[in-house]
């Protein structure tokens, strides 16, 4: 009888220890799960930042391409104006020479 009660008490003590151990393990698991969720949120935030930066970069590259094209068009316009100005200057000089030659 005493042996049975001693064994029963020992079993109950081990059972309580196992319950306590289970509670501790559950708390650790909950903490790790919470930490993992936090890390996942951080990763998602960083991915969004990267995506935003890539989109911003793409817009800036497009703007740069348009500026380069505009610059090239301006250079072409400048060159055409320079040619037109040189032709006008030549015509002007010819007319002046003609007018001076026609003076009495």
Buried (B, 14 or more C-beta within 10 A) or exposed (E): EEEEEEEEEEEEEEEEEEEEEEEEEEEEEEEEEEEEEEEEEEEEEEEEEEEEEEEEEEEEEEEEEEEEEEEEEEEEEEEEEEEEEEEEEEEEEEEEEEEEEEEE
